[in-house]
Amino acid sequence: MATTYKVLGQSVSVANTAVHGYTVPTGGNAVVSTVNICNRSTTSDLTYRLAVLPSGETLADKHYIIYDAVLAAKDAIGFTYGITLAAGDKIVLIAPTADFSMTVFGQEITP
């Protein structure tokens, strides 16, 4: 098995839509070490949600690891995790506007 340390994914929010910041490729696994979220709004403190969505499931309350947290305008926050993911699992961002950026860092493990 090969382990690659890298930026696993980057995405920009879409208003009130679940955006997949990273999806584990078929046949692989991953360990998410850090998730960075940035509020690019210059004027508004905004809320966001972060979820871990297992493959084949529909987003539900049980998947949220952050729910309606407030991030100040022009600010960013990083979370250090050790989230283990299997093939098809996703890291998901939901925000009320298109003002957020998310970067997911970690290790991708492939056969």
C-alpha positions in Angstrom: 0.0 0.0 0.0 1.1 3.5 -0.8 0.6 6.5 1.5 0.6 10.0 0.0 0.6 13.1 2.3 -1.1 15.9 0.4 -3.9 18.4 0.1 -6.8 16.0 -0.2 -9.3 18.6 -1.5 -10.3 22.2 -1.8 -13.7 23.6 -2.4 -15.8 26.8 -2.3 -19.2 26.9 -0.6 -22.5 27.2 -2.6 -25.3 28.8 -0.7 -27.3 26.3 1.4 -25.8 23.3 -0.5 -23.7 20.4 0.7 -20.4 20.8 -1.0 -18.0 17.8 -1.1 -14.6 19.0 0.0 -13.0 15.6 -0.4 -14.2 12.2 -1.5 -12.0 9.1 -0.9 -11.3 7.4 -4.3 -12.5 3.9 -5.1 -10.3 1.3 -3.5 -8.6 3.7 -1.2 -8.7 5.0 2.4 -7.7 8.3 3.9 -6.8 9.9 7.2 -7.9 13.6 7.4 -5.4 15.4 9.6 -6.6 19.0 9.2 -9.6 20.9 7.8 -9.2 24.6 7.3 -12.3 26.8 6.8 -12.0 30.5 5.6 -14.8 33.1 5.7 -14.0 35.3 2.7 -16.8 37.8 3.4 -15.5 41.2 4.2 -18.5 42.3 6.1 -20.5 39.4 7.6 -19.9 36.9 10.4 -21.4 33.7 9.0 -22.3 30.2 10.2 -21.2 27.0 8.7 -21.6 23.2 9.1 -19.1 20.4 8.6 -20.0 16.8 8.2 -18.5 13.4 7.6 -20.7 11.5 5.2 -20.1 7.7 4.8 -20.4 6.3 1.4 -23.9 5.4 0.3 -25.6 7.4 3.1 -27.8 10.6 2.8 -26.7 13.6 4.8 -28.5 13.5 8.2 -28.1 15.0 11.7 -25.8 12.2 12.8 -23.1 13.2 10.3 -22.3 16.7 11.6 -19.1 17.3 13.5 -19.7 21.1 13.5 -23.1 22.6 13.4 -23.9 26.3 12.9 -20.6 27.6 14.2 -20.0 31.3 13.6 -16.8 32.4 11.8 -16.0 36.1 11.8 -15.7 38.0 8.5 -12.2 37.7 7.0 -11.2 35.0 9.4 -10.2 31.4 9.2 -10.1 28.4 11.5 -8.3 25.1 11.3 -9.3 21.9 13.0 -6.8 19.1 13.7 -8.5 15.7 13.5 -7.6 12.1 12.8 -10.7 11.2 10.8 -10.4 7.9 9.1 -12.3 7.4 5.9 -13.0 4.5 3.6 -13.6 4.5 -0.2 -16.5 6.8 -1.1 -16.7 8.7 2.3 -16.8 12.5 2.1 -16.0 15.6 4.0 -18.9 18.0 3.5 -19.3 21.8 4.0 -22.6 23.6 4.2 -22.9 27.4 4.5 -25.6 30.0 3.9 -23.5 31.9 1.2 -20.8 31.3 -1.3 -18.2 33.1 0.9 -16.4 30.1 2.4 -13.3 28.2 1.2 -12.3 24.8 2.6 -9.1 22.9 2.4 -8.7 19.3 3.6 -5.2 18.0 4.4 -4.2 14.4 5.2 -3.0 11.1 3.9 -4.4 9.0 1.1 -3.8 5.3 1.2 -4.1 3.4 -2.0 -3.5 -0.3 -2.8 
